[in-house]
Amino acid sequence: MSVTFKGTTICGVRRNGKVAIAGDGQVTMGENVVFKSTACKVRRIYGGKVIVGFAGTVSDAFTLMEKFEEKLQQCGGNLERASVALARMWHGDQAMRQLESLMIVADENQLLILSGTGEVIQPDGDVAAIGSGGNYALAAGRALMENTDLSAHEIAEKALHIAASICVYTNDNIVVEDV
């Protein structure tokens, strides 16, 4: 019998030349056990110039994050080129296709969602969200973008708090990184 670990919410926001990615700290085992409440799913890579937030299987996410940083090195820090290169490799490699994770990546100029099916998505409205509470965070982030003057950091953090109040797989132990 295999045990499934799931649950997280990641939200990225781009506003006024700033980008923030927020992530909660919950890891859920099965359907009803909070296994860990303080996981850090948002990281700075590439000398602190790029932020990565991941949802999905943790070991898979770390593998993808390492491969993404390698692609950033190969592409001279170009986020879009590195994202496309990772998506091609992720989708094209039999073993990598088994990795179960999504990532939001950002630098000072771009915010992108990467998936194992080969997508590199630039979100509409400069708000992106993934994970169990992703739809809640996305709706909250879009509403805050349209109706407030809050910063990217504040919107990402508030969107996660709203998601945590609705989604049982999201908690309010939130980490936010900015570029």
Backbone as CSV, one residue per row, in Angstrom:
resi,resn,N_x,N_y,N_z,CA_x,CA_y,CA_z,C_x,C_y,C_z
1,MET,0.838,-1.184,0.000,0.000,0.000,0.000,0.878,1.240,0.000
2,SER,0.644,2.146,-0.921,1.443,3.364,-0.963,0.704,4.499,-0.258
3,VAL,1.464,5.364,0.374,0.906,6.522,1.063,1.125,7.736,0.177
4,THR,0.081,8.516,-0.010,0.180,9.695,-0.861,0.311,10.938,-0.011
5,PHE,1.300,11.758,-0.326,1.470,13.043,0.319,1.005,14.108,-0.658
6,LYS,0.132,14.996,-0.212,-0.329,16.024,-1.119,-0.642,17.282,-0.345
7,GLY,-1.005,18.298,-1.090,-1.493,19.513,-0.487,-0.464,20.607,-0.436
8,THR,-0.777,21.651,-1.118,-0.033,22.895,-1.021,-0.725,23.911,-1.897
9,THR,-0.392,25.144,-1.687,-0.870,26.207,-2.561,0.290,27.163,-2.786
10,ILE,0.503,27.512,-4.051,1.535,28.469,-4.438,0.851,29.561,-5.250
11,CYS,1.188,30.812,-4.975,0.622,31.932,-5.727,1.738,32.910,-6.101
12,GLY,1.795,33.273,-7.368,2.765,34.252,-7.850,2.045,35.486,-8.360
13,VAL,2.606,36.648,-8.075,1.998,37.919,-8.476,3.078,38.840,-9.022
14,ARG,2.761,39.490,-10.119,3.663,40.487,-10.724,2.928,41.815,-10.752
15,ARG,3.529,42.849,-10.136,2.891,44.162,-10.113,3.947,45.246,-9.932
16,ASN,3.826,46.294,-10.732,4.695,47.471,-10.622,6.181,47.117,-10.618
17,GLY,6.582,46.204,-11.493,7.983,45.838,-11.623,8.508,44.918,-10.538
18,LYS,7.645,44.435,-9.675,8.026,43.511,-8.606,7.273,42.202,-8.800
19,VAL,7.924,41.108,-8.404,7.301,39.791,-8.472,7.446,39.132,-7.106
20,ALA,6.361,38.503,-6.646,6.385,37.771,-5.387,5.760,36.408,-5.604
21,ILE,6.326,35.403,-4.956,5.732,34.071,-4.942,5.559,33.676,-3.482
22,ALA,4.338,33.241,-3.153,4.009,32.815,-1.794,3.614,31.348,-1.811
23,GLY,3.967,30.650,-0.748,3.583,29.245,-0.607,3.264,28.930,0.835
24,ASP,2.313,28.019,1.034,1.979,27.611,2.391,2.917,26.489,2.826
25,GLY,2.763,26.033,4.067,3.693,25.042,4.596,3.113,23.676,4.844
26,GLN,1.892,23.405,4.372,1.240,22.140,4.719,1.579,21.010,3.768
27,VAL,1.887,19.855,4.354,2.021,18.603,3.622,1.018,17.655,4.259
28,THR,0.132,17.109,3.433,-0.930,16.241,3.932,-0.646,14.805,3.521
29,MET,-0.821,13.883,4.476,-0.645,12.460,4.186,-2.036,11.838,4.084
30,GLY,-2.301,11.256,2.917,-3.623,10.691,2.694,-4.667,11.787,2.622
31,GLU,-5.840,11.504,3.150,-6.946,12.465,3.075,-7.145,13.253,4.361
32,ASN,-6.545,12.794,5.485,-6.953,13.418,6.740,-5.856,13.646,7.772
33,VAL,-4.592,13.576,7.379,-3.517,13.795,8.352,-2.587,14.895,7.848
34,VAL,-2.410,15.928,8.678,-1.413,16.952,8.375,-0.076,16.379,8.826
35,PHE,0.748,16.039,7.862,2.031,15.385,8.126,3.081,16.392,8.570
36,LYS,3.044,17.581,7.965,3.993,18.645,8.294,3.302,19.967,8.027
37,SER,3.545,20.952,8.868,2.889,22.251,8.675,3.869,23.372,8.358
38,THR,5.175,23.059,8.337,6.174,24.110,8.140,7.105,23.848,6.953
39,ALA,6.617,23.142,5.946,7.447,22.890,4.758,7.669,24.199,4.002
40,CYS,8.837,24.341,3.409,9.148,25.532,2.612,9.137,25.137,1.144
41,LYS,8.157,25.645,0.408,7.967,25.263,-0.990,8.259,26.408,-1.953
42,VAL,8.871,27.451,-1.441,9.287,28.590,-2.261,10.772,28.793,-2.016
43,ARG,11.552,28.839,-3.098,13.019,28.937,-2.979,13.576,29.961,-3.950
44,ARG,14.699,30.505,-3.571,15.477,31.372,-4.467,16.566,30.504,-5.076
45,ILE,16.757,30.651,-6.391,17.828,29.938,-7.076,18.550,30.919,-7.985
46,TYR,19.560,30.411,-8.667,20.339,31.196,-9.628,20.848,32.501,-8.996
47,GLY,21.551,32.330,-7.881,22.132,33.478,-7.193,21.103,34.438,-6.629
48,GLY,19.909,33.939,-6.321,18.851,34.777,-5.756,18.064,35.574,-6.768
49,LYS,18.363,35.411,-8.049,17.694,36.199,-9.094,16.386,35.580,-9.572
50,VAL,16.165,34.312,-9.236,14.968,33.597,-9.682,14.300,32.960,-8.473
51,ILE,12.964,33.026,-8.461,12.177,32.396,-7.405,11.417,31.227,-8.025
52,VAL,11.354,30.120,-7.287,10.615,28.942,-7.720,9.671,28.539,-6.592
53,GLY,8.419,28.314,-6.948,7.440,27.762,-6.017,6.926,26.475,-6.614
54,PHE,6.805,25.420,-5.812,6.417,24.132,-6.380,5.283,23.492,-5.609
55,ALA,4.455,22.774,-6.349,3.363,21.987,-5.782,3.477,20.587,-6.340
56,GLY,3.173,19.611,-5.522,3.251,18.227,-5.962,4.191,17.450,-5.080
57,THR,4.637,16.324,-5.577,5.530,15.465,-4.828,6.847,16.184,-4.564
58,VAL,7.251,16.243,-3.308,8.405,17.041,-2.906,9.694,16.580,-3.576
59,SER,9.969,15.287,-3.578,11.211,14.811,-4.194,11.221,15.126,-5.686
60,ASP,10.072,15.006,-6.347,9.975,15.352,-7.761,10.230,16.842,-7.964
61,ALA,9.658,17.658,-7.082,9.838,19.105,-7.189,11.306,19.500,-7.037
62,PHE,12.015,18.870,-6.083,13.436,19.176,-5.905,14.245,18.763,-7.124
63,THR,13.906,17.625,-7.702,14.582,17.180,-8.924,14.375,18.197,-10.034
64,LEU,13.138,18.632,-10.205,12.832,19.601,-11.260,13.496,20.946,-11.004
65,MET,13.526,21.363,-9.747,14.159,22.634,-9.416,15.653,22.600,-9.740
66,GLU,16.310,21.496,-9.440,17.734,21.353,-9.767,17.950,21.378,-11.275
67,LYS,17.101,20.656,-12.005,17.231,20.637,-13.466,16.919,22.012,-14.052
68,PHE,15.976,22.721,-13.463,15.653,24.060,-13.935,16.836,25.008,-13.724
69,GLU,17.489,24.897,-12.576,18.649,25.756,-12.332,19.779,25.438,-13.319
70,GLU,19.949,24.160,-13.670,20.934,23.792,-14.694,20.588,24.459,-16.023
71,LYS,19.300,24.447,-16.379,18.861,25.076,-17.638,19.078,26.582,-17.588
72,LEU,18.855,27.189,-16.434,19.124,28.629,-16.293,20.601,28.924,-16.547
73,GLN,21.481,28.079,-16.000,22.922,28.251,-16.219,23.246,28.151,-17.706
74,GLN,22.686,27.122,-18.369,22.936,26.903,-19.794,22.384,28.035,-20.661
75,CYS,21.296,28.656,-20.213,20.637,29.712,-21.005,21.023,31.114,-20.539
76,GLY,22.077,31.223,-19.755,22.557,32.524,-19.311,21.550,33.310,-18.489
77,GLY,20.690,32.596,-17.752,19.716,33.258,-16.887,18.428,33.667,-17.576
78,ASN,18.291,33.354,-18.862,17.059,33.704,-19.589,15.939,32.777,-19.109
79,LEU,14.987,33.329,-18.357,13.943,32.536,-17.720,13.065,31.806,-18.729
80,GLU,12.662,32.482,-19.771,11.775,31.858,-20.753,12.470,30.719,-21.503
81,ARG,13.696,30.965,-21.954,14.437,29.912,-22.663,14.692,28.713,-21.761
82,ALA,15.064,28.963,-20.511,15.319,27.872,-19.564,14.026,27.104,-19.280
83,SER,12.908,27.820,-19.187,11.615,27.178,-18.941,11.213,26.280,-20.091
84,VAL,11.378,26.766,-21.308,11.045,25.962,-22.493,11.964,24.741,-22.571
85,ALA,13.248,24.937,-22.291,14.193,23.820,-22.326,13.824,22.761,-21.283
86,LEU,13.454,23.193,-20.068,13.047,22.241,-19.046,11.751,21.531,-19.451
87,ALA,10.791,22.269,-19.964,9.509,21.670,-20.371,9.719,20.630,-21.464
88,ARG,10.590,20.914,-22.408,10.894,19.937,-23.466,11.506,18.671,-22.872
89,MET,12.470,18.869,-21.980,13.135,17.728,-21.364,12.146,16.952,-20.490
90,TRP,11.351,17.651,-19.709,10.388,17.057,-18.799,9.366,16.231,-19.570
91,HIS,8.865,16.798,-20.657,7.852,16.109,-21.467,8.451,15.001,-22.329
92,GLY,9.674,15.202,-22.779,10.289,14.277,-23.727,10.993,13.085,-23.128
93,ASP,11.333,13.134,-21.869,12.077,12.062,-21.224,11.117,11.124,-20.489
94,GLN,11.190,9.842,-20.792,10.285,8.841,-20.223,10.286,8.875,-18.686
95,ALA,11.458,8.907,-18.086,11.551,8.903,-16.620,11.047,10.216,-16.034
96,MET,11.404,11.337,-16.662,10.977,12.632,-16.137,9.467,12.827,-16.253
97,ARG,8.850,12.203,-17.255,7.408,12.319,-17.418,6.647,11.790,-16.218
98,GLN,7.312,10.943,-15.443,6.674,10.366,-14.251,6.700,11.327,-13.061
99,LEU,7.480,12.408,-13.161,7.576,13.362,-12.054,6.255,14.119,-11.917
100,GLU,5.741,14.157,-10.695,4.451,14.782,-10.442,4.638,16.078,-9.677
101,SER,4.720,17.162,-10.423,4.907,18.460,-9.804,4.545,19.545,-10.806
102,LEU,4.207,20.696,-10.303,4.036,21.919,-11.087,4.931,22.966,-10.458
103,MET,5.364,23.942,-11.250,6.208,24.995,-10.707,5.748,26.350,-11.221
104,ILE,5.853,27.337,-10.357,5.757,28.723,-10.778,7.169,29.261,-10.655
105,VAL,7.668,29.867,-11.719,9.015,30.431,-11.713,8.915,31.914,-12.069
106,ALA,9.825,32.705,-11.511,9.783,34.142,-11.774,11.159,34.758,-11.634
107,ASP,11.386,35.783,-12.440,12.521,36.673,-12.247,11.943,38.088,-12.236
108,GLU,12.792,39.085,-12.326,12.281,40.462,-12.239,11.399,40.857,-13.425
109,ASN,11.436,40.084,-14.504,10.678,40.442,-15.702,9.491,39.548,-16.026
110,GLN,9.509,38.294,-15.551,8.492,37.341,-15.974,7.997,36.466,-14.841
111,LEU,6.774,35.967,-15.045,6.140,35.019,-14.149,5.568,33.920,-15.034
112,LEU,5.984,32.650,-14.800,5.582,31.541,-15.662,5.171,30.326,-14.837
113,ILE,4.261,29.521,-15.414,3.888,28.238,-14.836,4.479,27.153,-15.731
114,LEU,5.136,26.158,-15.127,5.723,25.037,-15.864,5.039,23.745,-15.452
115,SER,4.742,22.902,-16.454,4.118,21.618,-16.152,4.819,20.494,-16.888
116,GLY,4.602,19.284,-16.422,5.218,18.102,-17.007,4.633,17.697,-18.339
117,THR,3.534,18.313,-18.732,2.961,18.006,-20.040,3.548,18.903,-21.122
118,GLY,4.553,19.686,-20.762,5.256,20.497,-21.746,4.810,21.936,-21.822
119,GLU,3.901,22.351,-20.950,3.431,23.724,-21.011,4.362,24.686,-20.289
120,VAL,4.523,25.843,-20.911,5.142,27.008,-20.283,4.103,28.094,-20.460
121,ILE,3.447,28.476,-19.362,2.290,29.365,-19.443,2.596,30.694,-18.769
122,GLN,2.390,31.768,-19.523,2.454,33.100,-18.941,1.023,33.458,-18.557
123,PRO,0.752,33.639,-17.267,-0.635,33.804,-16.826,-1.245,35.137,-17.265
124,ASP,-2.553,35.117,-17.447,-3.293,36.348,-17.691,-3.331,37.164,-16.405
125,GLY,-3.283,38.447,-16.536,-3.475,39.309,-15.384,-2.376,39.305,-14.353
126,ASP,-1.219,38.752,-14.659,-0.065,38.774,-13.767,-0.289,38.109,-12.411
127,VAL,-1.204,37.131,-12.366,-1.402,36.308,-11.172,-1.423,34.851,-11.625
128,ALA,-0.662,34.004,-10.933,-0.632,32.567,-11.218,-0.765,31.824,-9.903
129,ALA,-1.443,30.674,-9.948,-1.567,29.870,-8.735,-1.665,28.399,-9.118
130,ILE,-1.068,27.555,-8.288,-1.079,26.108,-8.509,-1.314,25.417,-7.179
131,GLY,-1.601,24.128,-7.244,-1.746,23.319,-6.050,-3.189,23.144,-5.632
132,SER,-3.369,22.500,-4.503,-4.698,22.154,-4.008,-5.604,23.364,-3.838
133,GLY,-5.068,24.430,-3.316,-5.851,25.652,-3.129,-5.594,26.685,-4.204
134,GLY,-5.017,26.252,-5.324,-4.641,27.186,-6.378,-5.786,28.010,-6.935
135,ASN,-6.931,27.392,-7.154,-8.053,28.153,-7.711,-8.555,29.216,-6.749
136,TYR,-8.530,28.914,-5.437,-8.939,29.908,-4.445,-7.954,31.075,-4.416
137,ALA,-6.670,30.746,-4.421,-5.640,31.786,-4.399,-5.669,32.620,-5.679
138,LEU,-5.910,31.968,-6.812,-5.988,32.686,-8.087,-7.145,33.675,-8.074
139,ALA,-8.313,33.237,-7.640,-9.478,34.131,-7.587,-9.220,35.298,-6.634
140,ALA,-8.666,34.999,-5.476,-8.366,36.052,-4.508,-7.323,37.024,-5.056
141,GLY,-6.273,36.484,-5.653,-5.214,37.331,-6.209,-5.732,38.242,-7.299
142,ARG,-6.558,37.708,-8.201,-7.125,38.535,-9.271,-8.018,39.637,-8.705
143,ALA,-8.842,39.303,-7.712,-9.710,40.310,-7.101,-8.886,41.404,-6.432
144,LEU,-7.831,41.006,-5.726,-6.974,41.996,-5.071,-6.239,42.865,-6.092
145,MET,-5.812,42.278,-7.201,-5.144,43.055,-8.260,-6.087,44.122,-8.832
146,GLU,-7.328,43.730,-9.065,-8.288,44.632,-9.706,-8.857,45.690,-8.768
147,ASN,-8.844,45.429,-7.462,-9.581,46.296,-6.555,-8.759,46.944,-5.454
148,THR,-7.436,46.761,-5.498,-6.587,47.377,-4.470,-5.314,47.922,-5.113
149,ASP,-4.576,48.648,-4.308,-3.255,49.134,-4.716,-2.155,48.395,-3.963
150,LEU,-2.464,47.224,-3.429,-1.488,46.448,-2.672,-0.303,46.056,-3.543
151,SER,0.831,45.818,-2.910,2.037,45.378,-3.615,1.906,43.914,-4.026
152,ALA,2.796,43.463,-4.887,2.829,42.059,-5.301,2.987,41.152,-4.078
153,HIS,3.873,41.525,-3.165,4.099,40.747,-1.939,2.813,40.633,-1.122
154,GLU,2.151,41.764,-0.909,0.933,41.766,-0.093,-0.194,40.954,-0.741
155,ILE,-0.327,41.069,-2.061,-1.378,40.322,-2.762,-1.113,38.820,-2.679
156,ALA,0.118,38.398,-2.946,0.444,36.973,-2.878,0.174,36.422,-1.480
157,GLU,0.596,37.155,-0.472,0.395,36.699,0.907,-1.089,36.653,1.280
158,LYS,-1.831,37.690,0.957,-3.269,37.712,1.275,-4.033,36.635,0.511
159,ALA,-3.659,36.406,-0.745,-4.320,35.365,-1.533,-4.120,33.997,-0.884
160,LEU,-2.919,33.753,-0.339,-2.661,32.481,0.352,-3.465,32.377,1.639
161,HIS,-3.594,33.466,2.372,-4.403,33.437,3.597,-5.866,33.130,3.268
162,ILE,-6.363,33.710,2.188,-7.742,33.437,1.778,-7.883,31.967,1.386
163,ALA,-6.947,31.450,0.601,-6.990,30.035,0.217,-6.941,29.139,1.452
164,ALA,-6.110,29.493,2.431,-5.980,28.690,3.648,-7.281,28.665,4.448
165,SER,-8.077,29.710,4.325,-9.341,29.741,5.062,-10.420,28.887,4.397
166,ILE,-10.158,28.419,3.162,-11.138,27.634,2.412,-10.660,26.201,2.172
167,CYS,-9.406,26.033,1.806,-8.869,24.731,1.375,-8.268,23.973,2.559
168,VAL,-8.734,22.744,2.788,-8.216,21.951,3.903,-6.783,21.482,3.688
169,TYR,-6.271,21.576,2.457,-4.899,21.160,2.154,-3.929,22.341,2.134
170,THR,-4.370,23.493,2.643,-3.556,24.714,2.667,-3.580,25.277,4.070
171,ASN,-2.402,25.668,4.599,-2.393,26.290,5.919,-1.911,27.738,5.821
172,ASP,-1.884,28.418,6.966,-1.495,29.831,6.954,-0.054,30.046,7.411
173,ASN,0.776,29.026,7.311,2.211,29.160,7.544,2.827,29.516,6.192
174,ILE,2.880,30.804,5.892,3.167,31.272,4.543,4.569,31.862,4.442
175,VAL,5.258,31.469,3.365,6.567,32.017,3.030,6.402,32.808,1.740
176,VAL,6.937,34.027,1.699,6.873,34.857,0.499,8.282,35.282,0.137
177,GLU,8.626,35.111,-1.138,9.912,35.588,-1.664,9.623,36.600,-2.770
178,ASP,10.447,37.656,-2.831,10.274,38.729,-3.805,11.503,38.889,-4.701
179,VAL,11.258,39.327,-5.916,12.348,39.744,-6.799,11.990,41.128,-7.300
